[in-house]
Amino acid sequence: MNILKFFTAGSVDDGKSTLIGRLLYDTGSILADQLEALQQSNRKNDDGTIDLAILTDGLRAEREQGITIDVAYKYFQTEKRKFIIADTPGHIQYTRNMVTGASTAKLAIILVDARNGIIEQTIRHSYLVSLLGIEHVVVCLNKMDMVGYSETVFNAITDKYKVLAAELNLKEVTFIPVSALKGDNVVNNSEHMEWYQGTSLLNFLETVDVDNKSDYNLARMPVQWVVRPQTDELHDYRGYAGRVLSGSFSVNDRVTALPSGSSSTIERIEIFDQKPLEVYAGQSVTLHLKDNIDISRGDVLVNSDHLPQNSQLIEADICWMDTRPFDESITYLLQHNSKITKCKIREIIYKVDINTLEKQDAYDFKLNDIGRVILKTAEELAFDFYTDNKANGAAILIDSRTNLTVAALMFRNIAD
């Protein structure tokens, strides 16, 4: 049974938390004590029914204000699939939280209030989905019960969103009319919208194909540890341990160690006491090579037929996450998988107004700012472009003074 991780985004009061609560409630994914607390809660909807948003509003401030502030992760499963939900904030001041929650998602659910249609926040959230390279987008037109389950309203909003999707190059977009409050088209198909011939949200989540076949050949494994027991029993043992980022490795595959460029062939693969012939993305393994070549922690083992980029000058999109603004006098640390190197932001190409999508000249970055920069690293990085391989195309910036993560990076090109 595979796992689908998705996130929800939408404006305040669009019903993100209620939608997730409905998914959990109607699929029977709530524990008995949670259900009892839910039933005893003072928070009720206008019609007297239980307020399902309580299930995801975990922080006291969220419950008091009725908004989502931090990312809340919820887990449930059906007979067909396991799910991890990241309930992300809609406020512009929590953009960094949304980027964090969405960074590892395979699918995005964007909620649109059917009464309001496409608004500024919808544009902002859709831009972030495009920026993060999330291929599958579900636009849930929520609160259809408040517009009389109108097909005309649904069609008008979807036509407008299709224009935005084309502008942002969003490829796989699905539109589902729902009422999270009433449960229409969330888990079960609605009886109030006979004009809608599509599937329910849950059925779509269970059946959508999110397997990224484009990175199958891009085998990448950052070396976490060089295993050398140096005991009498294992005096010749030399293995390279790490987690396979993408693609697959097989015995007898030709691999290259970067940045040195030395090559060898995989002689043996180990996972605990097993010796599989092939391993895949997500598995933690130890690779043994036929030749003793110079490999250290932070190096990357890759498929010799599909080499990544190798450069010190990188063009990247950046999302600033620190309350301290960017300081051009500081040498930051860049962490790319297990490799850490010093880094300078050599040039700010532009900053994006994520409400209007306008690109602006800029000289600094402040909390939640997004733009494009040119980086200069002290050592060469072996990376892929984010559009080709997200797992090996992203990094973080660290403030060397505080050791805090200050920015997220998505590699887009090699700079001149």
N, C-alpha and C positions, 0 to 999 in steps of 0.2 A: 504494500500500500504506500503510494507516494504522498509527499507533503506539498501543499500549496500554501505559500505565504503571500498574503495580500494586505493592502492597507486601504483605509478609508480617508477621504478628504472631502471637505465641504465647508461652507460658511457656517457661522454661529447660528444655531437653531435650525439647521437644515435636517437634523435628525440622525447624525452619524452614530451616536451612542445608542439611540433607540433602535436603529437598524441592526446593530451588532447584538444588542440585547434580545431582539426578536429572533435572530438566527440561533442564538444560544437557547432561548426559551422554547422555541418551536421544534428544535431538534433534540430536546431532552438532555441538553448538555450542562444543566445547572445542578449542582450538588444539593442535597436535601437541606443542609443548613443555610445555603444561599437562598434557596426558595423560601424557607421560613422567614428569613430576614427581609426578603423582598415583600412578602405578604404583610408583614408587620410594619413596614415603612410608612411614614407619614406622607411621603411624596406620591401623589396620585395624579393621573391625567384628568382633564376636564370632565370626562365621562365617567370618572370613578374607577377606571381600570388601573392596574399596576404600572408605574413608571419604569419601563425596562432600562432606561438610561443609567439607573443606579448600578447596574451590573458592571459598567465600565468606568464610571466616574469614581476613581479610587481615591484621589486626593480630597482632603476636606475642602480646600478652596474650590475644587471643581464641583463638589456637591452643593456648596453654598451659592456659587455664582451660576450654576447650570451651564458651565462651559468646560471644554477639554483643554488642559494646560500641558500635560506631559503625555508621552506615548504610553498607551496601555496595551499590553499584549494579552490576548485571550486565545485559548486553545479548545478545539472541539474536533470531532470526527464523525463521519457517517460510514456506511458500509463500503463506500467507494473511495474515500480519501480522508486524509488528515489535514487539518487547517491550522494555520497560525495567523491571527488577525492583529494588525497593528492599528489601533485607533489613534490617529494623529490629530494635532490641533489645527483649527482653521484660522486662528488669529495670525496676522502678519508678524507680530512680535515673537511668535513661536515658529517661525520658518525653519530654524535650525533643527527643532524637534521633529518637524515633518520630514525634513531631508534625512535625518537619522533613521526614523521609522520606515521610510520608504526605500532606503538604499539597498536593501536585500530582498525586496518584494518582487514577485514575478507578475503581479497583477494589481491594478489600481481600481478602486471603486470611487467615483466622484459623484457626490450627491448634489442634486440641483433641486431647490424648492420649486415645485410646479407653479406656485403663485407668483414667483419672482423671475423665473427663467435664468438666462445666462447673466451673471453679474461679475463685478470686478474680481471677487475671490475665485470664481470659477475659472477665469482666465489665468489667474496666478497659479492655482493648483494644477491646471492643465500644462502650464509652462514647466513647472517643476517635474511633472511626470515625463514630459519630453526631455528635459535636461538629464534625468536619471535613466533614460533609455528603457523605460518600462513599456513593453510591447503591447500588452493586453490592457485595455481600458473598458470598464463598464460604467456607463453613465446611468445612474439610478435617478429617475425623476420621482422624487419623493412627495408625499402629501397629496397624492392624486385624489384622495377622498375629499380634499378641500377645494378642488376645482371640478367637482362632479364627475370624476373619472373621465374627463373630456379627451377624446381622441384628437380634436383640433388643437388643444393646448399642447398635447404630447408632440404632435407633428411639427408645430411651429418652433418648439424649443429644439427638437432634434435637427431640424433644417439649419437653424442658427449655429448649433454646436458643430455640425459637419464642416462649416466654413472655418471655424476656429481650429478644428482637428487637422484640416488640410494645411493651414498656415503653420501649425506646429509640427507637421509631419508625423502625426499620430496614425498608426497603420491599422491596428485591430481595435475598432470601437464598436461596442454593443450597447444598445439602448433598452432599458427595462423600466416600465412604469410601475411604481410600487407605492404602498402605504405602509411604512414601518409601524405606525401606530395600530393600524387595523390588521396588518399581516398580509395584505394583498401582494401576491407575486414575490414574496420574500422566500418562504419555504414551499408554500403551496400556491398553485395558480389561482388567480382571482376570478370570482364569479361576476364581478362588477365591470370587467373590461373584456367583453367578448370580442371586441375589435382587435385586441392584441393577440397575435398568433404565435408569439415567441414563448420561451421557456421561463420558469421562475428563476430567481437569482441563485438559489441553492443548486438547482439542477445545472445551471450554467457553470457554477464554480466546480461542481463535481466532474464535469465532462470536458472543460476547456483544456486544450493541449498547450502546456507552457514549456515543454521540453525545447531547449535552445540547441538545435542541431548544428548551428553555424560554428560553434567552438569545439566540435568533436575532435578535430585534428590539432587544436591548439593545446597540446599537452604541456602543462606547467606545474612544477612542484618546487616552491621555495624550500630550501634546506633549513630546517629548524635546529638540527643537531647532527654532528658527525659522531657516530657511535663507534667507539674504540675501547672495549673492555680491558684489553691488555692483560688478560689473565693467562695462566698456563694452559687452560682449556681452550681459550679463544684468542690466542696471541696473534692470529692472522685476521681476525674479524674486523671488517671495516664496512659500515653501512651508513647510508644517508637518510635520515628520518625527516618526515614532513607530511603535510597534508596536500593531497592532489587538488590543485585549484580548479583546473579545467581539463577537458579531454581525458585521455586514458593512456596508460603505460602498459606495455606487454614485455614479457621475457624476449630477449633478442632484439628489442627496439634499439635503434641508434639514437643516443641522446647527447646533448651538448650542455656543458656547464657554463653559465654566464655569470660574471662578465669576462672570464678568462678565455672562453671560446674553445676549450679543450673538449674532445669528444671521446666517447666510449660506447659500449653496448651493455644493456641490462642483462646481468647473469642470473640474478635471483631476486624475487620479491618476497617480503615477509610481512605478515600482519599477525602479531603475537606468535603463536606456534603454527600458523598456517603458511603455506607457500603457494599463493595463487599465481596463475599464469598471466592474469591481467587485472589491473585496478583502475578505478574510475574516480571522477571528481567527487570530493567530499570524504574520501577514505584517507585515514592516517596510515602511512606505510613506511617501510624501510626498503630502500633500493640498494642492491649490490651491483657494482660494475665490474667488468672484466679487467679493466686497467686501473691502476692507482694514479688518479689525477688529482690536482690541487683543487679541493673544494672546501669551502668554509661556510659557517652559518651566514645566511643572508644571500648566498649565491642561489641561482635558479637552475634547475634541471629542466630542459625543454626537448621537444621532439626536433631532431636535427633537420628534418625536412620542412618544418614550419617555424622558423625562428622569429622571435619577437623583435620589436624595435630596440635600439641600444643607443642612448644619447644622454648628454648632460643638459641640453637645451630643450625644454618641453613647453608646448603651448597647452594650457589646461583651463578648464572651467573651475571656478572656485566659489565656495559658499562659506562666508566668514561666520564663525560660531562663538567668538569670544567677545566679552563685554569690553575688553581693551581693543581699540582700533589697530589696524595694521600699522607697523612701525618700520619704515624702510631702512632704518639704521641697524635693525636686528638681523642676525643670521639665524633663521629658523631651522628646525630639524624636520626632515621629510621622512616619514615611515611608509615604505611600500612593501607590504607583506612583512617578511622578517628582516628586511634591510632598512637600516637607518643611516641617513647621510645629511650633512649640512646643506642648507638651501637658501637662496636669496630670490626674492621676487624682483626680477630685473626690470619688468615693464608691466604696467596695467594697460591692457588694450582697450577695454571698455567695461562699464558697469551697466547692468540691466535694471531698468525700472520694471519690476515683475508684475506691476499692476497694468502697465500700458505696453509692456514688451519693448519699450524704446531703449536703444543702446546709447549710453552717454559717456562722454569723456570723464575720467575720474583720476584722482591722485591718492585715494586711500580707500580702505574698506572698514566698515563698522558692522556691528552685530546684525546678522541676517542679510547683509549685502551679498549679491551674486554678480559675478562678472567673469571676464576672461583675462588671463595673465600669461606672461612668459617667465618660466622658472629656470634658474641656473643651479644645478646640483654639483656638489663637490666631487661626486663619483658618478660614473655612468650607471644608468638604470636600464634593466631589461624589462620592458613593459609592452603591453599591447594598447592600441587605441581603444578607448572606452566603448565605442560603437561596435568593435569587433569582439571584445572579450572583457566584460565588466569586471570579472574576478581579478584580472591582472592589469586593469586599466584605471585603477583608483588608488588614492593614497590619502594620508592626512598630514597636516602641518602641526608641529608641536612647538610651543614657546619654550626655548631652552632655559629661560629664567624660572618659569613656574611649573614646567613639565605638563602644562595643560594643552589639550587639543584645541587649536584655534581655528582650523579650517578643514573642509573636505575638498578633495581635488578629483577631477575627472580628466584624464589625459586625452587630448584631442588631436595633437599633431606634433611633429618635430619642428622646432623653431629655427629660424636662420641665425 
